[in-house]
């Protein structure tokens, strides 16, 4: 079986589960999203682990009367994973599977912390509400300061975030003002096995992880404060 056939089979198998109790408008919207992912896969744009999480999350949002689009362009640079609209408000969700590029194998948590910070800073400016989606087995090491209300961030905290992000992402670089105003409002824990979604407040998410001894403060060695 080719990679394309495997992708299509997995997506169709998942769709058969997602549409069991869906009403006609929900099923129609999910099928539209499924067809879009199949098209993108033929163009080598999407991967299966990412796509199934998008569909499970989309079903959750569709049931809550959102109109959902996947792999939605925000500008000439950024494309978000899920763009959902309800009434006058919009929600953007970025999916994180935990993949680490080989070139960052020696600093996986530092790199991931920078990547998540960059996403929160860049994408939240387009969102009425911004969230990260994550599988249950993966803990997101994003900088805790970004879970704070913007008014509670110090200049020193903002500068630390800029130094972290600038080590990996400078096209274009994030600005101090963008960091100051960025915000993540929700974490979506996406259980593909059970087709379940759990929403959790970012501060509660970080607190729960820290209670297990997990440290979220990662900085490249040459930028760490003395």
C-alpha positions in Angstrom: 0.0 0.0 0.0 1.4 3.4 -1.0 1.7 6.3 1.5 -1.1 8.1 -0.3 -3.4 5.1 0.0 -2.5 4.6 3.7 -3.3 8.3 4.4 -6.7 8.1 2.6 -7.6 4.8 4.4 -6.8 6.3 7.8 -8.7 9.4 7.1 -11.8 7.5 5.8 -11.6 5.2 8.8 -11.5 8.1 11.2 -14.4 9.8 9.3 -16.6 6.8 9.7 -16.2 7.1 13.5 -16.6 10.9 13.6 -19.8 10.9 11.6 -21.6 8.1 13.5 -23.8 10.5 15.5 -23.3 13.7 13.4 -26.4 15.4 12.0 -26.5 16.4 8.4 -25.0 19.9 8.6 -22.1 18.5 10.8 -21.5 15.6 8.5 -21.4 17.9 5.5 -18.9 20.2 7.1 -16.7 17.3 8.2 -16.7 15.8 4.7 -15.7 19.2 3.2 -12.7 19.3 5.6 -11.9 15.6 4.8 -11.8 16.4 1.1 -9.6 19.4 1.7 -7.1 17.3 3.6 -7.0 14.6 0.9 -6.3 17.3 -1.7 -3.5 18.8 0.5 -2.0 15.4 1.0 -1.8 14.8 -2.7 0.2 18.1 -2.8 2.5 16.8 0.0 1.4 19.5 2.3 0.0 17.6 5.3 0.9 14.5 7.3 -1.4 11.9 8.9 -0.6 12.4 12.6 -1.3 16.1 12.3 -4.4 15.7 10.1 -6.3 13.2 12.3 -5.8 15.6 15.3 -7.2 18.4 13.2 -10.3 16.4 12.2 -11.0 15.2 15.8 -10.7 18.8 17.0 -12.8 20.1 14.1 -15.6 17.7 15.0 -15.6 19.1 18.6 -15.8 22.7 17.2 -18.5 21.9 14.6 -20.7 20.4 17.4 -20.4 23.7 19.1 -21.7 25.6 16.1 -18.3 26.8 14.7 -17.7 27.1 11.0 -14.3 25.5 10.7 -11.5 25.6 8.1 -8.3 23.7 8.1 -4.8 24.8 6.9 -6.2 28.3 6.6 -3.9 31.1 5.3 -3.8 34.2 7.6 -1.3 36.1 5.4 1.4 35.5 2.8 3.6 33.8 5.5 1.3 32.2 8.1 -1.2 29.3 7.7 -3.0 28.1 10.8 -4.1 24.6 11.4 -7.7 25.4 12.5 -9.6 28.6 11.9 -13.0 28.6 13.4 -15.7 31.3 13.4 -18.9 31.6 15.5 -20.8 34.8 15.4 -18.5 37.8 15.4 -15.6 35.9 17.1 -12.9 33.7 15.7 -10.7 30.9 17.2 -7.3 29.8 16.0 -5.9 26.4 17.1 -2.3 25.3 16.3 -1.7 21.5 16.6 1.5 20.3 18.2 2.5 16.6 17.8 5.9 16.9 19.5 8.0 16.4 16.3 11.6 17.6 16.6 13.7 18.3 13.5 16.9 16.3 13.4 19.0 19.5 13.4 17.6 20.3 16.9 18.1 16.9 18.4 20.6 18.1 21.0 18.2 20.8 22.4 14.7 19.5 21.8 13.0 21.2 24.7 14.7 24.6 24.1 13.8 24.4 20.4 10.2 23.4 21.2 9.8 26.2 23.8 11.0 28.7 21.2 8.7 27.2 18.5 5.6 27.4 20.8 6.5 30.9 21.9 6.8 32.0 18.2 3.4 30.4 17.4 1.6 32.0 20.3 3.2 35.4 19.5 2.5 35.3 15.8 -0.8 33.6 15.5 -2.6 35.1 18.5 -2.5 38.5 16.8 -5.0 37.2 14.2 -7.3 35.5 16.8 -10.0 36.6 19.1 -9.0 33.5 21.0 -5.9 31.4 20.5 -5.3 27.8 21.6 -2.8 25.0 21.2 -3.9 21.4 20.5 -1.8 18.6 21.9 -2.1 14.8 22.3 -2.5 13.5 25.9 1.0 11.9 25.9 2.9 15.1 25.2 3.4 18.1 27.5 3.8 21.5 25.9 6.9 23.3 27.2 5.8 26.8 26.3 7.1 29.8 28.4 4.8 30.4 31.4 5.0 34.2 30.9 2.8 33.8 27.8 0.0 32.4 29.9 -0.1 35.5 32.0 -2.3 38.5 31.1 -0.3 40.9 29.0 -0.5 43.6 31.6 1.3 41.4 34.1 4.5 40.8 32.0 7.7 42.6 32.9 10.1 44.1 30.4 12.7 41.6 31.5 10.3 38.6 30.9 9.5 40.0 27.5 13.2 40.4 26.6 13.9 36.8 27.7 11.2 35.5 25.3 12.6 37.6 22.5 16.1 36.2 23.0 14.7 32.7 23.0 12.6 33.1 19.8 15.3 35.0 18.0 17.7 32.0 18.4 15.5 30.0 16.0 13.1 32.3 14.2 14.1 35.6 12.7 12.2 35.7 9.4 10.7 38.0 10.4 11.8 38.5 14.0 9.1 39.0 16.7 8.9 42.4 18.2 8.8 43.4 21.9 5.3 44.8 21.3 4.1 41.6 19.7 5.4 39.6 22.7 3.8 42.0 25.1 0.3 41.6 23.5 0.4 37.9 22.7 -1.8 35.5 24.7 -2.8 31.9 24.7 -6.3 31.4 26.2 -6.8 27.6 26.0 -5.1 24.2 25.6 -7.1 21.5 23.8 -6.0 18.0 24.8 -6.9 15.8 21.7 -7.4 12.1 22.4 -7.6 10.6 18.9 -8.0 7.0 20.3 -11.3 8.0 22.1 -12.3 10.9 19.9 -12.4 13.1 23.0 -11.3 16.7 23.6 -10.5 18.2 27.0 -10.2 22.0 27.3 -7.9 23.3 30.0 -6.7 26.8 31.0 -3.0 27.4 30.2 -2.1 28.4 33.7 -3.8 25.4 35.1 -2.0 23.2 32.5 1.4 24.6 33.5 0.6 24.3 37.2 -0.3 20.6 36.8 2.9 19.9 34.9 5.1 21.8 37.4 3.6 19.8 40.2 5.1 16.8 38.5 8.5 18.4 38.5 8.6 19.6 34.9 10.6 22.8 34.3 9.3 25.0 31.5 12.1 27.6 31.6 14.4 26.7 28.6 16.9 29.1 27.2 19.8 28.4 24.8 23.1 28.3 26.8 24.6 31.4 25.2 21.5 33.5 26.2 21.0 32.3 29.8 21.3 34.9 32.5 24.4 34.7 34.7 
